[in-house]
């Protein structure tokens, strides 16, 4: 659990505590705040241990579990003293919504620990991108199951109405939903595509370090096919309905939009334009759901957006840099000479396109030739994208083959410290040792795939 997710969890706990207190202020203080000095002592101990180890996830998880245990005790006591009358129904429904949130988070933590445990036991299958996709899929499925179970608390609604899946399939409905998705997709794609420098983000760094085509295909399939449906049913469906009944439409729009955006902040941290766009998108999706009166509107808009931000950059690349487009999509069919020709033409036609510099430098590295030219090329690429993982990885390879092993290892160590969870950074020193051994026997080191560029 990261600090950013901890902040979201803290906000949710504060809101949930307010709801619990409104149900019974006396019971709330008796249970949630019983033995305050013991709670404070545990809090200080966990804080000190986390500070010493710089492992804040332990501290946040411990606080969360302490609150969850006391919260369950509060609910059991309250259920025996207060009936489900009209006065307390809305509060109970809001509490049920937070039940889904908290147990969904607890399940996600357990899934993340389990996936990482399997990856640690079998390092040959370890992939940060794969772990992220697996946790996202299973945690979303878990939350949907919890929503289904919580729907029994709504005596006046069935599951379809709880999720906001009322039908509204007019031509205007489709036109507005699809148009909104296309507009946002184009704006997002254009901002990212036409920027001279691409700020590094945790998501791009993970993708740059992923060398498995299968992992990339699964990631994009999940992002395009599953994420829009899961996220809309959870946020604009169930949680919007719960908050609307408790606090009204305006409050529900703000809370749902902000929580949806904040859950994506960690992926895009460092790219403030992308964070601004995802925040605006959160409000647009929620606003459209309210305006059209159905979650189908935000589902269609979200699908259109995700498909658009996948396809539009490809179309932009095809029209603005056809040489690099041909290189990317016919790579396996091209001879090294044709690859070199296309990359040089790409650099000539679009000098500020950083990926072409990296790809040409990597081509020379794999062929063990023109290494000084490769160093010049990768340095130009790094001027355009200074913190790009793939570019730094390429420069380390170039320097090592040039005999500047100390400089190469400095880059490798920097990448290992910054991305300790990436398999590529952990294995790089061993690859260099194998390369030394092979060169001493007069052999060339084997080729390996470059990290995926932006």
N, C-alpha and C positions, 0 to 999 in steps of 0.2 A: 504494500500500500504506500504510494508516494505522498509527498507533502501536498501536492495539488489535490489529489483525491481525499487526503485527510482534511483539507479545508472544506471541500464539498460535504464530507461526512459530518464535520463539525456544524456546518450550517443546517443540515438535516436534523441533527440531534437537538439543536436549539429550537427549531420549529416543532419537532415532535414533543419535546418537553413542555412547550407551551400548550399543546393540545392535551397532554396528559394532566397538566395542572388544572386546566379548565374543567376537566371531568370531576376531579376531587382534589382540592388544594391540600386538605388535611392528609389524605392518604399519600399524595405525592411527596410531601415533606417527610412523612413517616418512613417511607420505603426508599425513595430515590436518594434522599439526603440523610438516611440513618447512618449512625457512626461516622460523622464527617471527618474526625481526626484519623480514623483508620484509612478512609478513602484518600485523604490528603497524604498520609504516609506512603501508601502504595503509589500514588501519583508521583511523589518526589523521588521514590526509589526507581521507578521505571524511567523517569526523566533522566536521572543521573546515569543509569546504565546505558540508555540510548545515546546520551551525549558522549559518553566514553567510547562507545563502539561506533558512533556515527551511523546508527541503524535505526532511523526514526520509524520505520514500518513496524518494528516490535512495539514501540511506545504507543503508536496510534492504534494498532490492533488490540493491545491490552486494554486501553481506555474504552474502545468500542465494545469489547466483550464484557467488561464490568458494567457498562451502561445497559447492554442488552440483557444481562442476567437480572438486574434490578427492574428493568422495564417489564420483563415477563412476570416477575413476582407481583408488580403493581397491577397488571392486567388480571391475574388470577384473583387477587384480593378484591378488586373492583367488580369483577363479574359476579361475585356472591352477594354484593351489597346494592348494586344498581341494575335495574332492568333496562331492556332496550325500548324505552319510551321515546316519544317524539323529541323530547328535550335533549336527549343524549345521542340520538341516532346519527346525526351529522358528525359529531365528535368521534363516535365509534367507527364510522366509515373512513374518516381521515386517519384514525389509528390503524385501521386495516391496511390502508395504502402504505403507511410507514412500515407495517409488518413486512410487506412485499419488498420494500426498499432494503430494509436491514437484513432480512434473511437472504435476499439476492446478493447483497454485498458479502455476507458471510460465506455463502456458497461460492462466490467468485474468488474469494481469498483461498478457500480450500482447493478449488480447481487449479488456481495458479501454482500453489505449493505442490500439488500432485503432478502437474505437467512438468514443472522444473525438476521434481524428484526423478521422474522418468528420464528426462533429458540428461540429468547428471549421471544416472545409472548407465545410459546408453549414449555417450557423447557423439557417436557417429551419426545420430539422427538429430542432434541438437540444432535448433534454428530459432533465433529470436522472433523472426517473423512468423514462423509456424506456431510457436508458443502463443504469441499474441492472438492469432486467428483462432486457435483452439479454445482459448479462454473466452474470447468474445462470443463464439458460437454457443458453447455450453452454458455460459452465464446468462445469455439472452434467453435460451430455451428454458433454463431454470426459472427465470423471472416470469416468463409466460405461464409456466405451470403454477407458480405461486399466485399469479393473477387469476387463473381459472379457479383455484381453490378459494380465493378471497371473494369471488363474485357471489358466493352464497350469502354474504353479509348485506347484499343489496336486495331487499325484499320487493322493491318496486321496479326492478330492471332485470332483463336477461343479459347474458354475456355479450351479445351483439350490440345492444344499446350502451352497455358499460364501456365498450371499446370504441363507441362512436361510429359504428359501421352502418349507419343509416344510408339508404340509397339516394343518390342525387346525380343521376347519370345523363344529364342533358348535354347538348352540344356546347353550351356556355360553360358548363362545369369542366368538361375536358379541355376546352380551349384555354380557359384561365389557368388551370392547374399545369398543363403542359407548357404554356407560354412562360409562366413564372419560373418553372424549372430550367427552361432553355436560357432565359435571360440571366439568371444567377450562374448557370454553368458557364456561359460565355464570358461573363465578367471575371469569374474566378480563373478560368483557363487563360484569358488574355493577360491578367495581372501577373500570373506566374510565368507565362511563356515569354512575355516581352521584357521582363526585368533583366537588367544587365548582370546583376549579382543575385544568386539564389541563397537566401539565408539558410543556414543549416538548422534542421529540426530533428527531434528524436525519431520521427517517422521516416524522414528521408535518409537519415543515417543508418537505420535498420535496413531499409530497402537497398541502399548503396552497398551494404555489406552482405547482401543475400546473393549467393551465386547459383542457387537452385531455381531453374525455370519452373519446376513444378510448384514450389512454394509461392512464386510470384503469381502463377496462374490461379492458384487456390485463393490467394489474397484478393485479387481483382474480382474473382467470381463471387466471393463472400461480400465484398464491398458493393458490387453492382446488384446481385441477386437477392441477398438475405438481409443486409444491413437496413435498407429502407423500410422493409416490412416490419422487422423486429423493433426498430427504434420508434417507428410511428405508432405501432400498437401499444408499446410501453409508455411512451411520453405523451403524444398527442391523443392517445386513446384512453388508457386507464388512469394515468396520473392527472391528466388535464380534467377528466370527469370528477375525480375525487376532490381536487383543489377547488374546482368551480363550485361544487355543491357546498363546500366549507367556507370559501372566501369570495366567491364571485368570479366572473369572467376576466376582468382586468387583472386581478391578482394572479389568476391561473396562467394567463398569457405570459406575464413577466417572469414568474417562477419557473414555468416549464421551459421557456426560451433560454433563460440564463443557465439552468441546470444542464440542458442539452448542450449548450455551447461550452460550458465549463468542463464537461466530460471529454471534450475534444481538445481542450487547451494543451494538455500535456503532449499530445502528438505533434502539435504545431508550435510548441514553445520556442521562441526565438524569431519566428516569422510573424511580426505584428500585423502585417496586412492580411495574412491568412486567418489570424485570430479574429480580426475585425470582420472579415467576410463570414466566418462560421457563426459569429454572434448575430450578424444581420440575418443570415439564413435561418437561424433558430427562431427569430421573431417572425420572419416571413412565413415559415412553415406553420407556426402556431397561429398566426393571424389568419392565414388562409383556412385553417381548420375551423376557426371560429366563424369566419365570414361565410363559408360554404355549408357549415353545419354538419360536417361529416369528416371522419378521419381519412376517408378515401381520397379527399382532395390533397392532403399533405402526403399521403402515400404516393400518389401519382406524381406530384411535384418532386418528391424526394428521389423516386426512381429516375425521373427525367434528368434531374440534376446530376446524379451519380453516373448515369450513362453518358451525359454530356461532357462532364469533366474527364471522362476516359477517352471519348472519341474526338472531341474538339481539338485537344493538343496534337493528336495524330494528324488531323486535317491541316492544322496550322503548320506543322513541320513539313508536311507533304507540299504545301504551297509556297512556303518561305525558304525551305532548304531541301529541295528534291534530291540532291546528292546524298545527304546524310540519311534521308528517308529510305532511299534505295539501299544504302549500306546497312541500315538497321534491319530492314525487313527481308533482305536477300542475303544476309551475312554468310550463312552456311553454304550457299551455292556459289559464292564468289571466290576467285583466286586471290591470293595475297596482293598481287599486282593491281588487280581491279579495286580491291579494298583501299589500297593506298591512294589510287587515283581519285576515287570518290571522296575520301576524307580530305585530300588536298584541295579538291574543288569546293568542298563544303567550307573549308577555312577561307578560301579566296572569296567565295560569294557572301559569306556571313562571318566576318572576323571576330564578332563578339559572341559567337556560339561556342561555349566552353567545352561541351562534350566532345566535339570533333578533335580538339587538341589532345584530350585524354585518350581517346580511342586510337589515334595515330601513334601517340607515344607508346601505348600498350602493344600495338602491332609490332613496332620496332623491338620492344623488349622481348616479346615472344620469339622473334626471329633472331635475336642477339646481334642486331646491326644498327648502325646510325644512332648509337646511344647518346652521343653529345647532342644530336638533333632532337632525340627523344626528351632529354632533359630541358632543352629550350622550349619545346612544345608544352611539356607539363607545367613548366613555370608560367607560361602564358595562360594556361588553363586555370592555374591557381590564382592568378591575378584577377580573373573573372569570378572565381568561386573559391575563396581562400580556405574555407573549412570543410570542403567537400571530402568525405571519407575516401571515395574511390580515387580521387586525384592524388591525395596524400599516399595512399597505398601504391599507386603507380610510381610516384616519385621515389618511394623507398626501394622499389624493385630496380628502377633505373640507376640510382646511386649505388646500390649493391653490385650491380653488374659492371659499373664503372670502377669498382674497387674502393669506393668511398664508403666502407662498411660502417664506420662509426657514425657518419651522418645518417645512413640508412637506418641503423638501429635506434638512433634518437627519435626518428619519426615513428618507427614501430612501437617504441616504448610510450610515446605520446598517445598513439592510438589505443594501446593496451590500457593505459590509465583512464582514457576518456570513455572507451567502450569495452569494459572488462567482460561483458556478457557475450561478446561476439566471437564466434568460433574462429573466424579468419584471423583476428588479431592475436589470439592465443597460439595459433599454429604457425604464424609467420616465422618466428625464430627457427623452428624445426625445419621449415622449408629452406631457409637460408643455409642451414648446416648441410642438408642433403645436396643443395646446389654446390657448395664447396667440395663435398665429397665427389660428386659427379664430375666437376670440372678438373679435379685433381687426377681423375682417371681418363681425362680427355673426352668426357661425354658432355652433352648439352643437357641442361636441366629441363624437365618436362614442362610442357605448357600447362597453364591453368587459366580458368576463365576470369576475366576482370570483374571487379565489383560492378554492380549495375549502376549506371550513371543516373543523374536526375532526369 
